[in-house]
Amino acid sequence: MDAWEDLVTSALLGTDRKPLARGGGGDAAPVALLDAAAVHTVRRRAGLRPGPAAPPLEAAPEDDRPALPAAARRRLGQLLAGRAAPAPAGGRRGAAPDLAELLPQWLAAANERGCRAPAAALPALLDAARARTDLRPQALAFAGPRGLWLARLNPEWKFALRGTPGAGAGALPDPADRAAVLALWEEGLFAERVALLAAVRAHDPARGRELLASTWAAERAEDRLMFLDSLRAGLGPADEEFLEAALSDRSRNVRATAAELLSALPASALARRMAGRAVSCVSLDRTRGAETIVVEAPHECDAGMRHDGLVPTPPTGRGERSWWLGQLVEAAPLNCWPARFGGRSPEEIVALPVADDWQTELHAAWCRAAVRQRDAAWSRALLGSPAAPQATGPGTSSLAERAQLLSTLAAPERAEWVASFIAAHGLSEAFQLLGVCAVPWAAPLGRAVVDALDIARDAGSYPWSFSGVMGLAERCLSPDTVPQLAALTALSAEPEDASPGAAGYWSEAFQRLVSTLELRAAMHAELAEPLPGEPTREERAARPGVRGPRA
């Protein structure tokens, strides 16, 4: 039999120049070469000695969560398959929902239901999370311990192991197990220690602070900053002593974070110091005919101010004195101002005129203070009426600052304010404000958005100008608005000055919105189906006072 090397040589040089040692010549030689190679290949493979067995894989951990209802399992398969579809050229067209954008909502609802991921769906789920970082928290929570087990077997899924407590070893210890907590705190990886501190802090804020204090002096500056930030959860007066000591930290970022946290405690010594400085700069002048706020900004940033977290050097283009004033007012507790202005309410204070063009700086600092201190009364005053012209209203005309102020209000009041804003100003500037509203949008807000979209359609412009709002509507509108939207799917007559074909594009966009909302409703209904051992919907309805799972 020809040796393998001879066969390779004949194949490279040709059977004319290097005939086979045995076999036919002429036209039959190439066929004889391939036959010989095939036989030799089988013989070589069959004659290999088996190598040493690889160590057996660790068994996949158990996931005790209940299985998904059958319809929800099928829906997950559709969403995972649809997310891989290429985006259409020239933007979205057609009435079909965007399955990729529905996947995050499905995962959030499935996690709320408390079901486990089907084993067969785990690879596609991890691929989806690898492609989209915004999916990762919900996808990994849904994948559960088996998802992490599988991620260790594929380098492309190593993202799932980064910063995941228990991904490389066991789960976090019980916060009440002091010995286990201390052992992991002293020996664990940085990501494990961050997660551990957050868990202990949520269970026992004082114990979390003591744990951090035990190794504070030996931590790196960047680690101290991350650990200090964890004190935001459960922040209270008992944390003041530790934070006051952190004001002398050698890291500027650590000092600034400690000062920010202290200023969120209105009764802290730092808050009192800031209040004294701030009220000395801002006063009420009654000699100008009408009562007016006058401002005398600081002339220097002294050592005490720097110790309390003020940054002495302003950004490019910003004046020093206005920069220092803004920091003082932002850090001062808001409860110091009514006494300074004769017992006035926040609304009355904000309505006072401010001399010498200091109003923008002063009101912006009050806005930041209201957000930092989560003060709804001051936020309400600084927001003013949603119907007021933005340039003339109190507080701020910045949409970013208004969105932050809105976040301090209760969800119903937030939705009502944004609905009134849209009714007065339309949708062109409402995108940031809509982003802070609770999902699904409350009925008044949903109606206001749909009415505004209807007005935009009648104006004859293309729907692409409102693509951001339409995308939010697909995720946030309640399916209860479908009857209102269904009337807008019909092709309307175009005004004379309308953009060519705009009516058709709007009809298509509304059809897509309706189909998306209907699919969202179906998703929630599927996830709400009874799990094994649970009573059916009819059985739940027959039991007075018993409510089923929320869809």
Summary of the structure (lengths in Angstrom):
residues: 551
radius of gyration: 32.9
end to end distance: 72.8
largest distance: 119.0
contacts: 1602
relative contact order: 0.06
helix: 60%
strand: 2%
